Amino acid sequence: MKVSELKHLLDEKNISYKSSDKREDLIALLEEAKEG
């Protein structure tokens, strides 16, 4: 998955991220959201 796709997913779930976040940071945020 591309960074832009990850950011789009996070936007859809109303999860905030920093523009400086790297791909693995975004994936970690999504994983946390799934568990929660």
N, C-alpha and C positions, 0 to 999 in steps of 0.2 A: 504494500500500500504506500502511496506517495504521501509526503508531508501535507500537501494540499488536501488530500482526501481525509487524512487523519484530523486536520483542523476543521474540515467540514463536519465530520462526525461529532467532534467535540462541540461545535457550534449548535448542532441539532439537539444535543443533550444538555445544552446550557452549561457546559463545563468550561471554566475559564482557563486560559493558558497564556503564556508569554510568547510574544513574537520571536523571542530569542531561543525558545525551547527547540531542542533537537528532536529528530524522529523518535529516538528511544524514549525521550521524556514524554512525548505525546502518547506513545504506546502505553507507557506506565500509567498515565492518567486514565486512559481508557480501561485498562485492566482493573484499576482501583474502582472505577465506576461500575464495572460489571459485578465485582464482588460485593459492593455496597448495596 
